[in-house]
Amino acid sequence: MKKHLLLLLTVTLFLTQCKSKKSVSGHHNTVKQKLEREYKKYKGVRYRYGGTTSKGFDCSGYVQRVYNEVFNINLPRTTKAMMKTGKKISKKNLKTGDLVFFHPTRKYYHVGIYMGNGIFMHASTSKGVTKSRLDLPYWKHSYVTARRILK
């Protein structure tokens, strides 16, 4: 009887741990899946300075739209104002949904949303809404900081 009870307790504990691990990774996958759906929805939409709609986005307009539609979070309109929002995090601690910031020219800042595995989505001046790798020399050289908005 004690062996059966011990076995039942062990199996119950094991299943409980499996469920809790699933919910943690499930949350991450949910965020990633939602962002992927949003990316597919706007992929290729042209760049438009000051743009905030599917007729054309600038980088902060795209990020603002995605955060509002996916997370129901209202971000500031400009990249510089977004850089002051949330919590500053290191590049090595990036998580899906974090904002990544760049200073590619003396005049402009740029923002995108980290998607995991070294990739971020953004509204590019040359390609419109697209994904890019953080380790490409252009982005690596102009990387400034990252901010975590999601808890």
ABEGO torsion letter per residue (X at the ends): XAAAAAAAAAAAAAAAAAAAAAAAAAAAAAAAAAAAAAAAAABGBBBBBGBABAAEBBAAAAAAAAAAAAAGBBBBABAAAAAABEBBBBAAABBBGBBBBBBABAABBBBBBBAEGGBBBBBBAAAEBBBBBAABAAAAAABABBBBABX
